[in-house]
Amino acid sequence: MDPSLPQNLEEYSASSTIIKFDRPIPLLRGPIPAGSSDDHSSGSYLLAFKDLPSWAAAYKSCQSKIISQCEEGARIGCAVTASNKCKPPWWQSLVGWKSMDLKERERCEDREMEGCLVAAKEKCVGFAKEKCTMPFLDARIAVGEREVRNKVVGRMVLVASMPEESTWHDLIGLVKLGECEFTVTNYRASHFLRAGARLQT
């Protein structure tokens, strides 16, 4: 055997030298160019969901994860509370009372635990809604080029149907038609939910 080669070649095999990493978690939001109405002080890009369905899926996931964690914590708390409520008082042993029947104590703990978990579940749902709603309503959703084009065409048709000297142009803000509409890249989620609009995927 060649003395320049290592003695134990198995130590240098692919299975022992390659480290496998978990696949990266996909980003919920991606960078998109900021529109004309966005605040450019923090940069010319901002993070946005690619469409309304991806926003809705992330919102549901946020709620379910918070509810799951909240219920897990509540289950531990309810178990401690049920145990404390159902154990015999400390003074019973001093006055010579016999110890509590274990079956009765188990039934007591089951009743207390069930009632506590029902109340906790309702609170967890409210807590998850409270924590997810505001951030997700404020989140941005990217607007597809087709949707922007449809809006622009609609406004152009409206402009074309008006007399050229009409004062309505100024009143409804159509003077800056090309200036603002073509640079719309996103809307906040609250805008879509309020308008009942659907993004085209």
Secondary structure, 3 states (H helix, E strand, C coil): CCCCCCCCHHHHCHHHHCCCCCCCCCCCCEEEECCCCCCHHHCCEEEEECCHHHHHHHHHHHHHHHHHHHHHHHHHHHHHHHHHHHCCCHHHCCCCCCCCCHHHHHHHHHHHHHHHHHHHHHHHHHHHHHHHHHHHHHCEEECCHHHHHHHHHHHHHHHHCCCCCCCHHHHCCCCCHHHHHCCCCEEEHHHHHHHCCCCCC
